[in-house]
Amino acid sequence: MNEEVRRIYQLAEGLGAEDLLRWAFAAFGGHVEIASAFGAEGVVLIDIASRVQSPVRVFTLDTDFLFPETYELMQQLEHKYGCTIERIHSELTPQMQEDFYGAALWSRDPDACCNLRKIEPLRRKLSTLQAWITSIRRDQTKARANAKKVEWDAQFHLVKINPLADWTPAQVWQYIRDHEVPYNPLHNVGYPSIGCSHCTRAVLPGEDARAGRWSGFAKTECGLHQKPVSGELVRIDLPTDVEGAC
């Protein structure tokens, strides 16, 4: 069985983003959705997906602390692609979080804040799905370096699909220009990676692209994309015509 599973994963690695999305929508139907934080990769993924299926199903983890530019971009994307982006919120309002954990939790324990406002809300959402689609790339962080285009998400217990895993930043931005995809204007003023307003700053010349996230902490991930368990293989049945799409 392991050899068969490895063959399926290898077939998926040979698919381009559009073909992989076409397979995902056919294989999982209404039980797969795109998760997006609307970075450069995120808007590219939505544009590609909209060419395969319309309206595309997208959700986001709305922490209630996003930049105004991010909220404005969400409205632009909904208008352009004729979709309704589902906002997933924490069970705690910002005021409730402050009452329970004190003011500015993100400045004292960003892991706890991310858990409350992102990880647990995502866990609830993913419990309703069989697969989720992300826009992560392998060269973004060390935690993402080994991401497969199709893999088992051992943290959330469902299939995870990463159509842009092998893309480069140059490919992402060329696609945005070629297809006139709306993107967050903060990218133009030193924000290569954009999260919550409290925990994101512009990067300085020569800094890593993720240096502006949780600056001052040894943290570059919010915890949504943990490295899969080494060696764990889970059977994923692809449609019979997948080889022809490679």
N, C-alpha and C positions, 0 to 999 in steps of 0.2 A: 504493500500500500504506500509506503514512503516514497518509492520511486515514482509511482503514479502521481502523488501529490506534488513532488518536486517538478515533474513534467508540466503540471498545470500552472504552477507558479512561474516556470520558465516561459511558458507560452504567453502569460500575461505580461512578462517583462518585454516581450517583443512587440506589444501593441502601442500605438501612438495614443495620445490623450483622447482624441475623438472616438477612436475605435474602442478604447477601454470604457469610456462612458457609455457608448452604445451597448456594450456587453452588460455593464452594471445595471442599466435601466431595464434591459430585457430579462436579466437573470433574477433581479430582486423586485421589479415592479414598484409598487407603492411603499415598499419596505426599505428603500434606500433614499437618503437625502444628502445634500451637500451642506457641510458645515463651513461657514466663512466668517472671517474677521475683516474682510474687505481690504486686505493688503493688495499689492500689485498682482501677486499670484492668484489671490482670491477672485479678483474681478476678471482675470483671464479665464479662470476655470468656469465661471458663470457664463461668460460669453461663449466658450466652446460648448458647454452643456446646452445652452439655448439653441444651438444649431442642430442638436441631436433630438431634443425633446422640449416642447413648449406647452404650458409654462414650466420652467424648471423649479424644482422644490429645494428651497434654501432656508436654513435656519442659522441664527447667530446667537452667541452668548452675550446678551446685553447686560453688562455688569452695572449699569446705571452710572458708570464713570467714564464713558467713552468721550472722545473729542467731538465737539460740535460738527467738525468737518466729516467725521465718520457717519454721524446720523444723517447729514445732508447727502452724503454719497449713497447711503442706503435708499433714500427716496429717489435719487436719480436712477439707480439700478432697477428699482421696482417699476418706474415709469418706462424705462428703455426696454426691459425684457418682459413686461406684462406679468410680473410675478408678485406675490406677497411674501415678504421675508418674515419668517416666524421669529419673534424675539423670545428667547428663553432667559428668564430671570432667576435670581436667587430667591429662595423662600424668605429671605430676610431683606427688608427694605434697607437702604443706607442708614436711616435713623435707627432701625431695630439693631442693625449690626453695631452701631456706635453705642447704643444702650447696653448691649450684651458684652461687647469686647473692648469698649473704650474708643476714643477718637483716633482717627487715622491709623487703623490697624495695618494698612499697607506699608506704613513707614516703620513699623516695629516688627511685624511678622508677615512679610508678603506671601509666604507659602500658605499661611492660614487664610489670608484674604482671598487668594486665588482658589483655594479649596471651597470656600463658601460661595464665591460669586461665579466660579467657572466650572470646577471639576464636578461638584455635586449636581449642579443644574444639568451639565452634560450627561452625567450618569443617568439621571431621570429620563432625559430625552432619548438616549441611545437604547434604553430598555424597551422602547417601543419599536425599534428598527431591527433589521437583520444585517444591515451594512451601512457604513457611512463613508462619505467621500470627502477628502481633505485636499488642500492645495500645498501641502508641505513639499519642500525640496531637500534633497540629500545634503546639499552643501550649505544649508542654513545654520545648523548646529551639530555638535557631536552626537547628540541624542537622535538626530534624524539621519545620520550618515548611512545607516544600514537599512533604511526604509525600503520595502519592496512595493511594487506597484499594486500588488494584491497580497494582503497578509492577514493573519489572525490577530486581532487586537486582544491580547491577554488581559489588559487592564479593564476593558469594558465588555469583553466577551461577545464580540461580533466581528464580522468581516470589515476590514479597513481597506479602502481603495485610494491610492495616491497617484493620480494620472500625471502629475507634473514632477514626479520624484526625480527624473533625470534631466529636467530643464535647467538652464543657466539663467542668471539675472539678465544677460543680454537677450536671450530668447524671449523672456517675459516682456521686457520693455519694447522689443521689436514688434511683438504681437500687439501690444497696446497701441503702438503708433499705427501699425498697418490696418487695424480694425477699429480705430478710434473708440477705444473702450474707456468709459469714465473711470477715473482713479482719484485717490485721495490727494488733494493739493499739498498736504503736509509732506509728501514725498519730494516735493520741489524745494523744500526748505530744511533739508537735513534729517528727515525722519524716514530711514529705509524700512524700519519695522515699527508698526504702530499698534499700541495696546490701549490700556487705560490712561487717562490724562495724568493721573497722580504718579504713575510709574513709568512714564515714557518721556524721554527728552531727545532733543536733536543730538546727533553724533558729531564729534569734532573731526577735522581732517586727520586721516590716518587711523582712526578708530575702527574696530570691528562693527559690522552692520547691526549687531545685536547689543552693542555697548550702551545704547540708549534705553534699554529695557532693564528695569530694576537696578538702576545705577547705584553703586555703592554696596550691592549685595552680590554674593557668589551665586547668582541665579540668572539663567538665560532662557528658562522654559517655565511656563505656568503649570506644567504637569499633565497636559492633555495628551502629549505624544511620548509616552514612556517607551523605551526600547522593548520590542517584543521578547518574550522568553526565548533564550537561545535554543535552537534545535526544535522548537515546537512547531509541528506541522499539522494542519487541520485540513481535511478534505474540503475542497471547493469545486463543485461541478460547474464547469463552463459549458456554454452551448456548443453543439457539435461543430458549428462552423467557425469556431474561434481560431483554428489553425489557418484558415483561409484569410483571416483578417490580419495575420502577422506580416 
